[in-house]
């Protein structure tokens, strides 16, 4: 009998890659979408006829209860979130409602409907913030530097509490930054690759960015959702850091992206102080030794390959938009 999975946030970057992976593993895949005047389904376009979409919202307890009863999933992957760090400064209460209380609503719904459902919570490396410890692993103390990071810590700990208090299979992946051609255009990595494509094609003159010295551990989203899947197949629920173990600066990312289109990034990138966060995170790099040992996971796409993939995709996208 086919396993049945429910993915919240299925229309996002990670949700779309996870849906494809689960279909390849012969799952029956269901996903939740919020009611909106315009539904963005472009990321799941390739699988739209092979998955089942349902309206539900992490802000609405009844919708979560109803979807669990209707779908009867074996596994629930909670990828839905207010996931843009700068927005969390402008909408801190909404960010907390979705990323913190929303996780509790979903866990409580699972507890009431069927405690046997496996649950995955998408935690974030932003939770480490400006911790003095490097690299960061599962034991590293959190030092959040944004409302987003604070909300993710709540979601992380409430997941562990339901696991320990109710004996539920609740696992959490602390995923470091992971990108792809499906990354939202508001994120700095996609902002860079899209600008490189537009500048190369003569449609843009300059790119304005904030802190060029911030360092992140960037990997490929497709590699990271494979780790998420492996966590849910593990014999016991646990917490895993997922990372490449190598940090690069925003400046490094710019240099690599513009090299893909034979341009010198320094001629086009300008620093705009208004884009610097109120409390920035300067250096994040993860130690995924535990996942490599217990899950037999490792990243396959390199930093350079990731950027080449994103720039090539954005050149095609810009050409289509232009046409």
VOFISE-370597 format. One record per residue (C-alpha): x, y, z. Coordinates in Angstrom, 1 decimal, padded with zeros to 4 digits. Example, Ala and Ser with C-alpha at 12.3 -4.5 7.8 and 13.67 -1.06 7.14 Angstrom:
% residues 2
@east: 012.3&north: -004.5&up: 007.8 $
@east: 013.7&north: -001.1&up: 007.1 $
% end
This chain:
% residues 323
@east: 000.0&north: 000.0&up: 000.0 $
@east: 001.3&north: 003.4&up: -001.0 $
@east: 002.4&north: 005.8&up: 001.8 $
@east: 000.5&north: 009.0&up: 002.0 $
@east: 002.2&north: 012.3&up: 002.7 $
@east: 000.8&north: 015.8&up: 003.4 $
@east: 003.1&north: 018.8&up: 002.7 $
@east: 002.2&north: 022.2&up: 004.0 $
@east: 003.9&north: 024.9&up: 001.9 $
@east: 003.9&north: 022.6&up: -001.1 $
@east: 004.0&north: 025.5&up: -003.6 $
@east: 007.3&north: 026.8&up: -002.2 $
@east: 010.8&north: 026.0&up: -003.2 $
@east: 011.3&north: 023.1&up: -000.8 $
@east: 007.7&north: 021.9&up: -001.1 $
@east: 008.0&north: 021.5&up: -004.8 $
@east: 011.3&north: 019.5&up: -004.7 $
@east: 009.9&north: 017.4&up: -001.9 $
@east: 006.7&north: 016.6&up: -003.8 $
@east: 008.8&north: 015.4&up: -006.8 $
@east: 011.0&north: 013.3&up: -004.5 $
@east: 008.0&north: 011.6&up: -002.7 $
@east: 006.3&north: 010.9&up: -006.1 $
@east: 009.5&north: 009.2&up: -007.2 $
@east: 009.3&north: 007.1&up: -004.0 $
@east: 005.8&north: 006.1&up: -005.0 $
@east: 004.0&north: 008.2&up: -002.4 $
@east: 000.5&north: 009.5&up: -002.7 $
@east: 001.2&north: 013.3&up: -002.3 $
@east: -001.1&north: 015.8&up: -000.8 $
@east: -000.4&north: 019.5&up: -000.2 $
@east: -002.0&north: 022.5&up: 001.4 $
@east: -002.5&north: 025.9&up: -000.2 $
@east: -003.9&north: 029.0&up: 001.4 $
@east: -007.0&north: 030.6&up: -000.1 $
@east: -005.7&north: 033.5&up: -002.3 $
@east: -007.1&north: 035.6&up: -005.1 $
@east: -004.2&north: 034.4&up: -007.3 $
@east: -002.7&north: 031.0&up: -006.5 $
@east: 001.0&north: 030.6&up: -007.4 $
@east: 001.5&north: 027.1&up: -008.7 $
@east: 004.4&north: 027.6&up: -011.0 $
@east: 006.9&north: 025.7&up: -008.9 $
@east: 004.7&north: 022.6&up: -008.9 $
@east: 003.6&north: 022.9&up: -012.5 $
@east: 005.4&north: 019.7&up: -013.5 $
@east: 003.5&north: 017.6&up: -011.0 $
@east: 000.2&north: 019.4&up: -010.7 $
@east: -001.7&north: 016.4&up: -012.2 $
@east: -000.1&north: 013.9&up: -009.9 $
@east: -000.6&north: 015.6&up: -006.5 $
@east: -003.7&north: 016.5&up: -004.6 $
@east: -004.2&north: 020.1&up: -003.3 $
@east: -006.3&north: 021.2&up: -000.4 $
@east: -007.1&north: 024.5&up: 001.1 $
@east: -005.8&north: 024.9&up: 004.7 $
@east: -004.0&north: 027.5&up: 006.8 $
@east: -001.7&north: 027.3&up: 009.8 $
@east: -003.7&north: 030.1&up: 011.3 $
@east: -006.9&north: 028.0&up: 011.2 $
@east: -007.0&north: 025.1&up: 013.6 $
@east: -010.2&north: 023.6&up: 012.1 $
@east: -008.9&north: 023.6&up: 008.6 $
@east: -005.9&north: 021.5&up: 009.9 $
@east: -008.1&north: 019.1&up: 011.8 $
@east: -010.3&north: 018.6&up: 008.7 $
@east: -007.4&north: 018.0&up: 006.3 $
@east: -005.9&north: 015.4&up: 008.5 $
@east: -009.2&north: 013.6&up: 008.8 $
@east: -009.8&north: 013.7&up: 005.1 $
@east: -006.3&north: 012.8&up: 003.8 $
@east: -005.3&north: 010.4&up: 006.7 $
@east: -001.6&north: 010.9&up: 006.0 $
@east: 001.3&north: 008.7&up: 007.2 $
@east: 003.6&north: 011.6&up: 007.2 $
@east: 003.2&north: 015.4&up: 007.6 $
@east: 006.0&north: 017.7&up: 006.4 $
@east: 005.5&north: 021.2&up: 007.8 $
@east: 007.3&north: 023.5&up: 005.3 $
@east: 004.8&north: 026.4&up: 005.4 $
@east: 006.1&north: 029.6&up: 007.0 $
@east: 006.6&north: 033.3&up: 006.7 $
@east: 010.1&north: 032.6&up: 005.5 $
@east: 011.6&north: 036.0&up: 004.6 $
@east: 013.8&north: 037.4&up: 007.4 $
@east: 013.4&north: 041.1&up: 006.4 $
@east: 009.6&north: 040.8&up: 006.4 $
@east: 009.7&north: 039.5&up: 010.0 $
@east: 010.9&north: 042.9&up: 011.1 $
@east: 007.9&north: 044.5&up: 009.4 $
@east: 005.4&north: 041.8&up: 010.4 $
@east: 006.8&north: 040.3&up: 013.7 $
@east: 003.4&north: 039.3&up: 015.1 $
@east: 002.2&north: 037.6&up: 011.9 $
@east: 005.6&north: 035.8&up: 011.6 $
@east: 005.1&north: 034.5&up: 015.2 $
@east: 001.5&north: 033.4&up: 014.5 $
@east: 002.5&north: 031.4&up: 011.5 $
@east: 006.0&north: 030.1&up: 012.4 $
@east: 005.4&north: 029.5&up: 016.1 $
@east: 001.8&north: 029.2&up: 017.1 $
@east: 001.0&north: 027.7&up: 013.6 $
@east: 003.3&north: 024.8&up: 014.4 $
@east: 001.6&north: 024.2&up: 017.7 $
@east: -001.8&north: 024.2&up: 015.9 $
@east: -000.6&north: 021.5&up: 013.5 $
@east: 001.0&north: 019.4&up: 016.2 $
@east: -002.1&north: 019.6&up: 018.4 $
@east: -004.3&north: 018.7&up: 015.4 $
@east: -002.1&north: 015.6&up: 014.8 $
@east: -002.3&north: 014.7&up: 018.5 $
@east: -006.0&north: 014.8&up: 018.5 $
@east: -006.6&north: 013.1&up: 015.1 $
@east: -003.9&north: 010.4&up: 015.0 $
@east: -000.8&north: 010.4&up: 017.2 $
@east: 000.8&north: 007.8&up: 014.9 $
@east: 001.3&north: 010.4&up: 012.1 $
@east: 005.0&north: 011.2&up: 011.6 $
@east: 005.8&north: 014.9&up: 011.7 $
@east: 008.6&north: 017.0&up: 010.2 $
@east: 009.3&north: 020.5&up: 011.3 $
@east: 011.4&north: 022.8&up: 009.1 $
@east: 013.8&north: 024.6&up: 011.5 $
@east: 016.4&north: 027.1&up: 010.3 $
@east: 020.1&north: 027.9&up: 010.7 $
@east: 018.9&north: 031.5&up: 011.4 $
@east: 018.1&north: 030.2&up: 014.9 $
@east: 021.9&north: 030.2&up: 015.6 $
@east: 022.1&north: 033.9&up: 014.8 $
@east: 025.3&north: 035.4&up: 016.2 $
@east: 026.4&north: 032.4&up: 018.3 $
@east: 030.1&north: 032.5&up: 019.1 $
@east: 030.4&north: 028.8&up: 018.3 $
@east: 031.5&north: 027.7&up: 014.8 $
@east: 030.7&north: 025.5&up: 013.0 $
@east: 027.2&north: 025.0&up: 014.4 $
@east: 025.8&north: 021.6&up: 015.2 $
@east: 022.8&north: 020.1&up: 017.0 $
@east: 024.3&north: 021.0&up: 020.4 $
@east: 025.1&north: 024.7&up: 019.6 $
@east: 023.2&north: 027.3&up: 021.7 $
@east: 020.8&north: 029.5&up: 019.8 $
@east: 021.3&north: 033.3&up: 019.6 $
@east: 018.5&north: 034.6&up: 017.4 $
@east: 018.8&north: 038.0&up: 015.7 $
@east: 015.4&north: 038.4&up: 014.1 $
@east: 011.8&north: 037.9&up: 014.8 $
@east: 011.9&north: 035.1&up: 012.2 $
@east: 014.7&north: 033.3&up: 014.1 $
@east: 012.8&north: 033.7&up: 017.4 $
@east: 009.6&north: 032.2&up: 015.8 $
@east: 011.6&north: 029.3&up: 014.4 $
@east: 013.1&north: 028.5&up: 017.8 $
@east: 009.6&north: 028.3&up: 019.3 $
@east: 008.5&north: 025.9&up: 016.5 $
@east: 011.6&north: 023.9&up: 017.0 $
@east: 011.2&north: 023.4&up: 020.7 $
@east: 007.4&north: 022.8&up: 020.6 $
@east: 008.1&north: 020.0&up: 018.1 $
@east: 010.6&north: 018.5&up: 020.6 $
@east: 008.1&north: 018.9&up: 023.4 $
@east: 005.3&north: 017.0&up: 021.6 $
@east: 007.8&north: 014.2&up: 020.8 $
@east: 008.9&north: 013.9&up: 024.4 $
@east: 005.5&north: 014.5&up: 026.1 $
@east: 003.3&north: 012.4&up: 023.8 $
@east: 005.6&north: 009.9&up: 022.3 $
@east: 004.9&north: 011.2&up: 018.8 $
@east: 007.4&north: 010.8&up: 015.9 $
@east: 008.4&north: 014.5&up: 015.6 $
@east: 011.7&north: 015.3&up: 014.0 $
@east: 013.3&north: 018.6&up: 013.1 $
@east: 015.8&north: 019.6&up: 010.4 $
@east: 018.0&north: 022.6&up: 011.1 $
@east: 018.6&north: 023.4&up: 007.4 $
@east: 021.3&north: 025.9&up: 006.5 $
@east: 020.7&north: 028.2&up: 003.5 $
@east: 019.6&north: 026.2&up: 000.5 $
@east: 018.9&north: 027.7&up: -002.9 $
@east: 017.8&north: 026.7&up: -006.4 $
@east: 016.3&north: 028.3&up: -009.5 $
@east: 012.9&north: 028.0&up: -007.6 $
@east: 014.1&north: 030.3&up: -004.8 $
@east: 011.9&north: 033.4&up: -004.3 $
@east: 013.1&north: 036.5&up: -006.1 $
@east: 013.1&north: 038.5&up: -002.9 $
@east: 015.9&north: 036.4&up: -001.4 $
@east: 019.4&north: 037.8&up: -001.9 $
@east: 020.8&north: 034.8&up: -003.8 $
@east: 018.0&north: 034.9&up: -006.4 $
@east: 018.2&north: 038.7&up: -006.5 $
@east: 021.9&north: 038.3&up: -007.5 $
@east: 021.4&north: 035.7&up: -010.2 $
@east: 018.4&north: 037.4&up: -011.7 $
@east: 020.3&north: 040.7&up: -011.7 $
@east: 023.4&north: 039.1&up: -013.4 $
@east: 021.0&north: 037.7&up: -016.1 $
@east: 019.2&north: 041.1&up: -016.6 $
@east: 022.5&north: 043.1&up: -016.7 $
@east: 024.0&north: 040.7&up: -019.2 $
@east: 020.9&north: 041.1&up: -021.4 $
@east: 021.0&north: 044.9&up: -021.1 $
@east: 017.8&north: 045.2&up: -019.0 $
@east: 019.3&north: 046.4&up: -015.8 $
@east: 022.3&north: 048.7&up: -014.9 $
@east: 023.0&north: 048.2&up: -011.2 $
@east: 022.3&north: 045.8&up: -008.3 $
@east: 021.9&north: 047.2&up: -004.8 $
@east: 022.7&north: 045.0&up: -001.9 $
@east: 023.1&north: 045.3&up: 001.9 $
@east: 025.9&north: 043.5&up: 003.8 $
@east: 028.4&north: 042.0&up: 001.4 $
@east: 030.5&north: 040.5&up: 004.2 $
@east: 027.7&north: 038.3&up: 005.6 $
@east: 028.8&north: 034.6&up: 005.3 $
@east: 026.4&north: 031.7&up: 004.8 $
@east: 026.6&north: 028.0&up: 004.2 $
@east: 024.8&north: 027.6&up: 000.9 $
@east: 023.6&north: 024.3&up: -000.6 $
@east: 021.1&north: 023.1&up: -003.2 $
@east: 017.5&north: 022.7&up: -002.1 $
@east: 017.1&north: 019.4&up: -004.0 $
@east: 019.9&north: 017.9&up: -001.9 $
@east: 018.4&north: 019.2&up: 001.3 $
@east: 014.9&north: 017.8&up: 000.8 $
@east: 016.5&north: 014.4&up: 000.3 $
@east: 017.9&north: 014.8&up: 003.9 $
@east: 014.4&north: 015.7&up: 005.1 $
@east: 013.0&north: 012.6&up: 003.6 $
@east: 015.7&north: 010.4&up: 005.2 $
@east: 015.0&north: 011.9&up: 008.6 $
@east: 011.4&north: 010.7&up: 008.3 $
@east: 012.6&north: 007.2&up: 007.4 $
@east: 015.0&north: 007.1&up: 010.3 $
@east: 014.2&north: 004.5&up: 013.0 $
@east: 013.6&north: 007.3&up: 015.6 $
@east: 012.7&north: 011.0&up: 015.6 $
@east: 015.7&north: 013.3&up: 016.0 $
@east: 017.2&north: 016.7&up: 015.3 $
@east: 019.6&north: 017.0&up: 012.4 $
@east: 021.7&north: 019.9&up: 011.1 $
@east: 021.9&north: 019.9&up: 007.3 $
@east: 024.7&north: 021.9&up: 005.7 $
@east: 027.7&north: 021.7&up: 003.3 $
@east: 030.2&north: 022.7&up: 006.0 $
@east: 031.6&north: 025.5&up: 003.8 $
@east: 030.8&north: 029.2&up: 004.2 $
@east: 030.9&north: 031.9&up: 001.4 $
@east: 030.2&north: 035.6&up: 001.7 $
@east: 027.6&north: 037.5&up: -000.3 $
@east: 030.5&north: 039.0&up: -002.1 $
@east: 031.7&north: 035.5&up: -003.1 $
@east: 028.2&north: 034.8&up: -004.4 $
@east: 028.2&north: 038.0&up: -006.5 $
@east: 031.6&north: 037.3&up: -008.0 $
@east: 030.6&north: 033.7&up: -009.0 $
@east: 027.2&north: 034.7&up: -010.4 $
@east: 028.7&north: 037.5&up: -012.6 $
@east: 031.5&north: 035.3&up: -013.8 $
@east: 028.9&north: 033.0&up: -015.2 $
@east: 027.9&north: 035.8&up: -017.6 $
@east: 031.5&north: 037.0&up: -018.2 $
@east: 031.1&north: 040.2&up: -016.2 $
@east: 033.1&north: 041.8&up: -013.3 $
@east: 030.6&north: 042.1&up: -010.4 $
@east: 032.4&north: 045.1&up: -009.0 $
@east: 031.3&north: 047.2&up: -011.9 $
@east: 027.6&north: 046.6&up: -011.2 $
@east: 027.0&north: 046.0&up: -007.5 $
@east: 026.4&north: 048.9&up: -005.1 $
@east: 025.9&north: 048.8&up: -001.3 $
@east: 022.7&north: 050.3&up: 000.0 $
@east: 022.7&north: 050.8&up: 003.7 $
@east: 018.9&north: 050.7&up: 003.9 $
@east: 019.1&north: 047.0&up: 003.0 $
@east: 021.1&north: 046.1&up: 006.0 $
@east: 019.1&north: 044.3&up: 008.7 $
@east: 018.5&north: 046.0&up: 012.1 $
@east: 020.5&north: 043.1&up: 013.7 $
@east: 022.5&north: 041.2&up: 011.1 $
@east: 023.9&north: 037.7&up: 011.3 $
@east: 027.5&north: 037.7&up: 010.1 $
@east: 028.7&north: 034.1&up: 009.9 $
@east: 026.8&north: 030.8&up: 009.7 $
@east: 028.4&north: 027.5&up: 008.8 $
@east: 027.0&north: 024.1&up: 009.7 $
@east: 028.4&north: 020.8&up: 010.9 $
@east: 026.3&north: 018.0&up: 009.4 $
@east: 028.4&north: 015.1&up: 010.7 $
@east: 025.4&north: 013.5&up: 012.5 $
@east: 023.3&north: 013.4&up: 009.3 $
@east: 026.2&north: 012.1&up: 007.3 $
@east: 026.8&north: 009.3&up: 009.8 $
@east: 023.2&north: 008.3&up: 010.7 $
@east: 021.3&north: 009.2&up: 007.6 $
@east: 024.1&north: 008.4&up: 005.1 $
@east: 023.4&north: 011.8&up: 003.6 $
@east: 025.8&north: 014.2&up: 001.9 $
@east: 025.3&north: 017.2&up: -000.5 $
@east: 026.0&north: 016.5&up: -004.2 $
@east: 025.8&north: 019.9&up: -005.8 $
@east: 028.7&north: 022.3&up: -005.2 $
@east: 028.5&north: 026.0&up: -004.5 $
@east: 029.7&north: 026.8&up: -008.1 $
@east: 027.4&north: 024.3&up: -009.7 $
@east: 024.4&north: 025.7&up: -007.8 $
@east: 025.2&north: 029.3&up: -009.0 $
@east: 025.7&north: 028.1&up: -012.6 $
@east: 022.3&north: 026.4&up: -012.4 $
@east: 020.6&north: 029.5&up: -011.0 $
@east: 022.1&north: 031.9&up: -013.5 $
@east: 021.4&north: 029.7&up: -016.5 $
@east: 017.8&north: 029.3&up: -015.4 $
@east: 017.4&north: 033.1&up: -014.8 $
@east: 018.8&north: 033.9&up: -018.3 $
@east: 016.1&north: 031.7&up: -019.8 $
@east: 013.5&north: 033.3&up: -017.6 $
@east: 014.5&north: 036.8&up: -018.4 $
@east: 014.4&north: 036.0&up: -022.2 $
@east: 010.9&north: 034.6&up: -021.8 $
@east: 009.7&north: 037.6&up: -019.9 $
@east: 011.3&north: 039.9&up: -022.5 $
@east: 009.7&north: 038.1&up: -025.3 $
% end
